[in-house]
Amino acid sequence: MGLLGNAVLIFLIHTDARLHTPMYFLLSQLSLLDVGFPLVTIPKMAADFLQEEGAISFGGCAAQMFFLMLIGVSEGVLLSLMSYDRYIAVCHPLHYPVLMRRQVCLLMVGTSWLSGVLVASIQTSITLHFPYCASHTVDHFFCELPALLKLSCADTSAYELALSVSGVLILLLLLSLVATSYSHVLGAVLHMHSAEARHKAFTTCSSHITVVGLFYGAAVFMYMVPGTYHTPQQDNVVSLFYSLITPTLNPLIYSLRNRDVKMALVKILFRTGFRSKR
């Protein structure tokens, strides 16, 4: 369902000319990242369940950790930048074509991907330099950094503290951008005289706020709450939430509450049905 929903959303944005706008371009990048989350984790987990073995090579574990971190950081940065897009659309609609021109959109997407690559490269290389001479049993359904650090026979307390502090700072920076953007959006929406314009602005922004809440809620629990305050079982549930459930819900949230996406889907279905009849 997650892969199908995101693939359909990417296809609609690519094929329908009415969806060739900055907001939908950023949304297509979000869907692309949401395709990556389940592809990195679920096939290996499903194969382990079917084969009843649950083994992964050291290189496979490193690759899984790198790509998960890359996708996670990229999505976090992209979601915060998407709030800026909504701020410009609602508060400065006349300047929107200039402030959100194609070069700016490409810069936003490039920033999100480069942030993911940078953080994933640093964190993965540091984590893999620790000696793992104790248990090799990862108490998780995929190789995630916090679960892997628990297996090291070296003292990782300083690194875990640095990881928590950097995680808090990054999340606070991204959340402050989201909060600032939407505080201005809320002020602008409340001063709108047209009920239709107010409803349209509220609908598009509420979809994004819902997605932000789902993603950042899990990220805050994993990286801002100290590890001593949550069990490995709770970590597993939260990881499953942001690696599978959230990517599955995102296209539903954006499509069910968005008239343009629903119209594009209806048009594609009508064309397909008309061609099959002919």
N, C-alpha and C positions, 0 to 999 in steps of 0.2 A: 504493500500500500504506500509506504514511504517513497520508494523508488518510482512507482507509477505516478503518484501525485506530483512529485517534483519534476519528473520528465514531461508530463503533460503541461505543467505551468511554463517550463522553459520553451516547449514547442509552441504554445499559444503566443507567448511574448515575441518569439522569433518570427512567426508567420503573420500575425495580425498587425497591420500598419498603425491602428489606433493605440497599440500598446508600445509603440516605439518612442517612449518618453524616458527621461532620466529615472523616474521612480521605478518603472518596470524593468529598466536595464539593471538597476541595483538589485531588484527583486529576483531577476534571473540569476544573478551571481550568488545570491543567498540560497536559491534552490540548487545551484551547482554544488555549493558547499554541503548542503543537506543531503545530496546524493552521496557525497564522499563519506559522511559519518557511518551509515550502515554498511557501506561497501568495505570499509576498513575493519569493522568488528564482527558483523553478523555471519558472513560466510565461514570464517574460521571457527566461530563458536558453534554454528550449526553442524559443521563437519566433525567437530569434537564430540558433540552429542550423538551423532549417528555412528561414529566409529568407536565410541566409548573409550577414548584414550586420553585426550586433553593435553597433548604435548605440542610445544612450539620451539623452533630453533632460536638461538640467541640473536641471530641476524633478523629473523622474522619478528621477534619481540621488539628489537630496536626499530625496525621499519614501522611496525604498528604504532609504537609510542610516538615516533616522529610525525607521522601523518595525522594522527589524532590531535596532537598538539598544534600542528600547522592549521588544520581545519578549525579547531576550537578557537584559537587566537584570531584567525582571519575573520571568523563569523562574529566574534565579539566586537572587533574593530568596525566591521561593515555595518552591524546593527546600530552602533553609535553614530556612524556617519550618515546612515539613512534617516536618523532623527533630524540631522541638519537639513537634509533634503526636504523634509516635511515642514521645517521651520521656514525655509525660503518660499515654499509653495503657498503657505498660508499667510505669512507675515509680509512677504515681498513678492506678490504674484506677478507684478509688471516687470520685475527684474529677473524673474525665474529663468527665462531662456538664456540670459547672459551669465548669471551666477551659476547655473547648472548646465552649462554648455558641455559638449561631448568631452573636451579635454579635461574638464573638472571631474566628470564622471569616471573617466579612465584613471585619473590621478587618485581618486577615492578608492577604486577597486585595486589599483596597484599598491596603494599604501596598506590596505588590509592584507593582501597576499604577502607582501614583503615583510610585514610585521609578523605574520605567522611563520614564515620561513626563518626569520632571524631568531625568534624566541624558541622555536622547535629545534633549530640547529644547536643553539647554546645549551638548552636544557637537556637534550638527548645526549650530547657529547659529554657533559659533566656527569650525568647519571651513569653512563656506561663505563666511566673511568673508575667507579667504585668497585672494590673486590666483592664478588658474590661467592663466598666459600661456605656459607651456611646452607639453609634449605633452598631448594630450587623450585618450590611449589608456590606459585603465585595465587594468592587468595582473591582471585578476580576472574571475570570471564574474558578479559583482554589485558594486554600489557599497558598499564597506565602508570605514570610516574610515582604517585604516592604508594601504590601497591608494591612497586619494584624496590623502592627505597627501604621498605621494611625487611627485605631479604639480604641487604648488605651487611657484611660482618665488620665494616668500618664505622666510625662515628660520623653519622650524617646529620647530627643535630644542628650544626652551624649552617649547612646547606639548606636544610628544611626551614630554618628560621629565615634565611635569605629568600627562599622560595615563597614563603608566606608573606613576607614584607613586600616583595616585588608584586606578588599577586594582588595584594590589597591595594597597592598604589595604582597598578594598571586598571583594576576594576573601578576604583574610585574616580580615576580620570575619565574612563569611558562613561560611567554612570552620571558624572557631573555634566558631561556634554549632553547626554540624553535628558537629564532633568532641566538643564538650562534651556534647551531647545523647546521642550514641551511646556515649560512655564510661560514662554513667550507665545507659543501656539495657543495655549489655553486663554491667555489674555486677549489675543486677537479674535478667537472664536466667540468669546463672551461679548465682544463689541460689534459683532456682525449683526446687521439689521435683517438680512434675508434668512428665513428659517431653512430654506433649501440649501443655501451655501453653508450654513452652520452644521446641518446634518451631514453633508458630503465631507466636510473637513473632519468632523467627529468620527465618521465611519472609517476613513482611510487612516487616521491617526490611531484610533483605538485598536485596529488590527495590528499595527506595528508595536504598540505598547504591550499588547497581549503576548506577542512573540518575544519581545525584549524581557518581559517578566518571566516567561518560561525558561529562557536560556540563562539569563543572569541569576535567576533564583538558584538554579543548580550550580552555577559557577561560584556563587558566593558561599554556598554550603561546602563545596569541595576545597576551595582555595583561600577563603577568608576565615572560616571556622577552624581552629586548631585541630589537628588529627586526634588528639586525646579525647575530644568531645563527640566523636562519632565512630561507630564500629565499622569493621570491614563489610559487614552485611548491609549497613546503611549506605556505604560508599558504592556498593554494587548496584543498589536500587537507583541512586542518584545518577550513576554513570549510564545505566540503561535508559534512564529518563532523557538525558541530553544527547545520547548517541543514537537512540531509536525513536522514542516517543515524540520528542520535540520535532525532529525532521519530518515525521509523519503528519503531525498536526499543522505545521507551518503552511503548506499549500492549501489545506482545508480552511484555515483561518483567513488567508488572503483571498481565496476564491469565493467562499460562501458570503463574505461581507463586502465583496467588491463587484459592482455592477458591470464594469468594463470587462473583467475577466469572465464573468458569467455569460455576457453577450458574445465574447470571442469563442467560448466553448460551444454555445448554441449554434453559432454560425458554422463552425467546423463540423459539428454533428449533422447539421442540415445539409451541408455540401456533400458529406460522405453518404448520407441517406439518399440524396438526389442522384448521385452518380451510380449508386448500387441499383436504383430503380431503372435507370436508363440502360 
